Amino acid sequence: MKKKLRFIRGFSEKLVESVRSVLPIVVIVLLLSGTLLHREISGYMLLSFLTGAVMLIVGSAFFTLGADVSMMPMGEEVGAHLVRSRKVWLIVLMCFVIGCIITIAEPDLKVLAEQVPIVETQVLIYAVAAGIGLFLALSFLRILFQIGLSYILMFFYALIFILILSPLIPNDFVAIAFDSGGVTTGPITVPFIMALGLGLASLRGDKTSQEDSFGLVALCSVGPILTVLLLGIFSGTDGVTASGQTAPVYTGIAELLGAFAHAIPEYALEVATALLPILVFFVIYQFAALHLPKLQLMRIAVGLIYTALGLTIFLAGVNVGFMPMGYAIGEKLGESTFSWILVPLGALIGYFIVAAEPAVHVLKEQVEDITDGGISARTMGIALAVGVAVSAGVSLLRVLTGLPLLYILLPCYAVALVISFFVPPIYTSVSFDSGGVASGPMTATFLLPLAQGACAAVGGNPLTEGFGVVAMVAMTPLLTIQTLGLIAKLRSRTKPVPHELELVEGEIMEFTVGWDD
């Protein structure tokens, strides 16, 4: 009975989180369908979208509950064992392996990879997974040897932009590479990486070790950008002029239900293939080192079933019902005489998707705890929501005008990296982590298809203009959060010293003079 109550309580909490994430998008779509697009969106398509939204909510709830019950305990147990071993080579190797396998199971990456027409889905997923694994290992070495995050970020982003500006990298891969860096830090990767970071930081145990545990998500976002850019050297675009996406037309309920019925077993097989490496790795580690009790293993097994079930429902709902609506709305509004409305619409969606993102709430609370209220959850939430709203609006403006993505990313990253040398290190770590967390499931499943549809309507290049939305959403927190840090630092310099503190400092000076004498 207690187990059932625990499951109901846990599932209901995850369900509420999922509803908060999806509901704003549903309301916006219903308003558009009843007003500006009331003749453009068919009843069957709207029904397909609502069915997909329900599946997304239920699937996301099962998936996140399963991740909490299985993925997180697996990560914590493995991380704790690695810390106890104190073997640097073993930790580096396991960080690489863990980074790879958790990325393969990341739903946001799967959604993005299926929208990329120039690279096979699995090839892109494995390239991104390798990038996460390499940079998760690098992140541990940074914590261990106390290397400043700003210096590492400056080096790798300089390398990225040098590659982009060279003739080696096809321009069509730039937006896809930056989008890949944003979507990989999703509902599985972020909690796992942050928990692992806290465990690895405990190896040092000094005053700044907890602050250094932030920044893992930031570095792990860099890895996929580099690996996808390098993938571009060996891949061609083959003259792709369209995204390959279309808005399906249903002629009846049977056809609509058939689409969902066909998708569920297809995605179930893909999910099983994605989760199998995680299961094999954990089983080997269990017999070799962990030796967890049977009861805990059964709990993890049940959690993996929840994860697989949730991920299957999530992907089927997203791909059949949710994403096509985003594409259709972008296409219809892009063709209309009031296409400009895409800009405020993008800003509105951007504001709500980050305000309702569960991973953002987790990060805000962790940051407030670590900084002892120095960065309040409320202030950080406002800064993130406003920043993402602006970036989402600018992303749609870029689609309509054809403005190159580098014209925005290059100066913004340059400013963010320069600021990082003038703000307290915690603000830099948190800002770059926030960039990865802000680009959550709703960005890849609705905002990106919206941009793709608008791009198709205005005749833009789907590779250079249709992609890049996730990159923009992930970039703005770097500026907004570090600006908060700059303001806090300036205020601390101009803040008058309290009378009590002046007395204490005077007493210390008198004591010091007496000791010298």
Helices and strands as residue ranges (DSSP letters): H 2-34, H 43-66, I 67-71, H 72-85, H 88-104, H 107-113, H 121-145, H 149-165, G 171-173, H 174-183, H 189-201, H 209-212, H 216-234, H 253-285, I 286-290, H 294-317, I 318-322, H 323-335, G 339-341, H 342-355, H 358-370, H 377-401, H 406-419, H 425-438, H 441-442, I 443-447, H 448-458, I 462-466, H 469-494, H 499-516
